[in-house]
Amino acid sequence: MSAHPPTRPAASGEATRSTAATASTAATASTASPEPAKPAEAAEPARPAEPAEAAEPARPAKPAEAAEPARPAEPAEAEEVRRFWQALGLPGLVDVHTHFMPERVLRKVWAYFDALGPLTGGVEWPITYRREEAGRVALLRAFGVRAFTAMLYPHKPGMARWLNGWAAGFARRTPDCLHTSTLFPEPGAAAYVREAVEQGTRVFKAHVQVGAYDPSDEALDACWGLLAEAGVPVVVHCGSGPAPGKHTGPGPVARVLARHPRLRLVVAHMGMPEYEDFLDLAERYREVRLDTTMAFTGFSERMAPFPRRALPRLAALGDRVLLGTDFPNIPYPYAHQLDALAGLGLGDDWLRAVCHDNAARLFALPDTPEPAA
C-alpha cells in the first residue's frame, strides 16, 4: 500500500490529453463488480508477521462508478495506453512505482483499503486492478511497460529481510521487474542492505508513513551511506498525505540528504501535499528526483492540488521527474495518470523524458537515448 491524499476519484477524462494522446480513458473503461472477500488464511509461523495481522475486515459494498470502474476492459485500455507512448515515439513506458509483494501481504493491504483505514483518510478507495500476480504482470506488459518495480515495505522490525528474499525471487522470475528491496531501522539493517546490493538489487523502497520511523534515525545512517556509494536509487514515501505522521514532511529527509548528498532519493507522489518543499530539495540536491505517482490526477487534485505557480519549476526539473502510478492500488484506470501528465501542458519532450527516458537512464536500460543537449 502507498498512502495518498484523501479525495474522491474523478473521471479519467478530466485531464486534457496532449498531442501525444488520442482518446479518452472513460470511453474505453467498462464496469465490473469487485471480487468477493477471501477467507482468512492459516498462519505461516516460519515467516515474520505481516502487515494488518488481525483478520481481514469485511469489504464494504461500493456504489458503481461508471467513469472509473473496478476493472477497465483490458484490450481497450491496453490499446489506449500503447497509443499514448507510441504517439510520443517511445519504445514503451518505465514505471518506477508499482507494487508487487507476497500475495497474503497484498491481500491484507487491499483489505486495509477496503476498510477505509486512517492511512487512506477514511476515503472510499476501490482497487482497480484487484487480480492475481500473473494477471497484473501480464497487464503491465500489455500496456507496454518495459520496466517496473516491486515496491514493498515493512511496518515493524523483522520483516524487511524476509520481504527482500521474496522480492529477489520475484525479480528472478520476472525479468522486466527491477529487483526491489526495502529496509527498516533495526539492528542488522546495514548487513541486509549490503547483502541486497551485492545480490544486484536495482532500487529500494522506504515508507516513512507506514513504517512510522524517522529516516534520519542513526540505525539507518550506514544504510543510506551504502546506497549512496552504490548509486542505488531509493523511492521514499515521505510526504504528509493523506494524514501527516510524526516523521513525514521534508525535514527528516532533508537531514538524511545533508549527511548523504549523493543519495539517489526519489520522492514518491511528488511529495504531496508538500510539493514545493520537495521541489526545493530537488533543486538543492542533484541526485534527488520526484515520481509522479497519483499526482495531478482528478483523485488527488480534489484534495491536494499541485500549485500551478510551481509548473515552471517542474518543467525545469524535467530530467529528474519519473513516471510512477501505484499500480495496482489505484482507484482509476492506469491511463488516467498519463492523461493527467499530458494535461499539464509541459510538452511532448517533457512527457518523453518523464514517461520513459529519465528512468531508463537512471536504471541503465538498454537502447536508452542520451539526453538532449
Summary of the structure (lengths in Angstrom):
residues: 373
radius of gyration: 19.1
end to end distance: 38.5
largest distance: 57.5
contacts: 1279
relative contact order: 0.18
helix: 39%
strand: 8%
